[in-house]
Amino acid sequence: MRFFAGFLTGLVMGFVAVLLTTPQSGQDLQLKARSRFDEIVAESRRAAAERRAELENRLADMKAGRPV
């Protein structure tokens, strides 16, 4: 239990230190974080769509009796 409490304390202190020493305003930091998050989500969706298309093509090939 002490380890967990120490871990949480260190985590909070590290978070506060980063916020206090960052050269950007909080709003700028939030905008950059949101932008990066949106990029990651878009890339994930693109990759999922590509994989789905690939699997659908393989399924169609299997149904048609073509070797995979």
Summary of the structure (lengths in Angstrom):
residues: 68
radius of gyration: 22.8
end to end distance: 54.0
largest distance: 63.2
contacts: 122
relative contact order: 0.05
helix: 85%
strand: 0%
